[in-house]
Amino acid sequence: MDFNPPPGWPRPPAGWVPPAGWQPDPSWPAPPAGWQLWLPKTPSITEHAEGSDPSATGGPDPDADGSEQSGLDHLAALETETAALKARLGVNRDGLSPRGSDLDILQDVGIYRYNHPLDTAAAYKERLDDISAETLQFIKSGNAIVKSELFTFNNSLSQGKKLSGDLSKLMLRAYNAEVDNALRALRAGNLARAKRRVEASRDAIARFAALMEMEISPEYHALRMRELELTSDWLMKKQEEREAERERRAELREQAKVEQELAAERALLDKERAHLVNTLAALAKQGQTNAELEARLAEIDDAIAFNDFRAANIRAGYVYVISNPGAFGADVVKIGLTRRLEPRDRIAELSGAAVPFKFEVHALFFSEDAVTLENELHRHFSDRALNRINARKEFFFASPSEVREVLLDKVGDILEFNAEAEGVEFRQSFTEWPEYAQQVRLAPTDRPARDRSS
């Protein structure tokens, strides 16, 4: 019979037999329930190599059958317990959990939700710096990996500790390398994949080092997983801030264009007004008048007053309703705002190289509080927005006629509204499209009548 020390007990020399009255050290961990301290003697490799015959020993050990059966029973019990634990953990054949958190599931399908919501990317960077400091402290203190302090090598506890310490450094280095690789490859949206990768690394280390009862510390693993989550959030927040900054710069450029247009228009009006005033003054010296010039001067004064109003009131402008069926399909509109003197210039810019066809204008409505009117329209159609993440995109699943009804309810009267898109370029191009493309998208004239209601 061979002595079978429980986990955490030092392994005795080969052939060791406990003396009478021997008791285990109280500091040693208690044996697991059902643990067999004595197992049937197993022939050594040398004995197998020499072809030793069990019959040469003079017959089997009278206790061998019972002990062997006991060992088999113990092995079967361990296998049953392992299967039960795997079932409870829900691990699949790859050793990975088939179900992640709700956040992981959402991110797998492209919907990002912050794991640790913070206001700015700088706040995430500060939190990541704290994580780095904690990680370093874990490594310095030796708490990043846990291992048995009673592992022996060559029947030596000191050699066992040295081997265990060297191997723990190697295992920790492998784990940290896996985490660092996951961090470098991380994108805002593939967090679940990165976490599964690190989980697999931790599980592999636990399997390979099971003999030494070595594994990555749960606290250290949780810290590195939190680092992955914060890094993913930081990347997404940086992306959002870059997008917001890009839109802010675009708004500033648009505002500068408006101011330049208003200033240029005011200069022309002032020049024409000065010319009219001088002409009328010269006529007055001659005792003459000119009703046509006086009427034109009144028009110029009105235009100057309107120009000054536009320059002083940044909320005044044109609310436009446009569509591009060739690019976005039928019954998709963009509802926006421009303060340009000529609003169609702004629409022409939107019809640039980024879209295959020009935008069709359904309405241009001037309002002294265009900002409020635009916001009200956006709120009304918010549940039909194409982009549910960035509300600044201003595209909605709605027909021009639906927008007209809402506009009528808000402003009471619209002088001009074109419910149908001409789409000359689209119609002419549509006939030349491949058949499969024509089946995917109907031309405006081919849509059912209910979609063209006005």
PyMOL commands that set and color helices and strands:
alter all, ss='L'
color gray80, all
select helices_A, chain A and resi 45-49+54-57+64-89+102-108+121-141+157-184+191-208+210-212+218-285+291-312+325-328+343-350+370-380+382-384+391-393+400-411+424-430+435-440+444-446+449-452
alter helices_A, ss='H'
color red, helices_A
select strands_A, chain A and resi 2-3+38-39+145-146+215-216+317-323+332-338+360-367+395-397
alter strands_A, ss='S'
color yellow, strands_A
deselect
rebuild
show_as cartoon
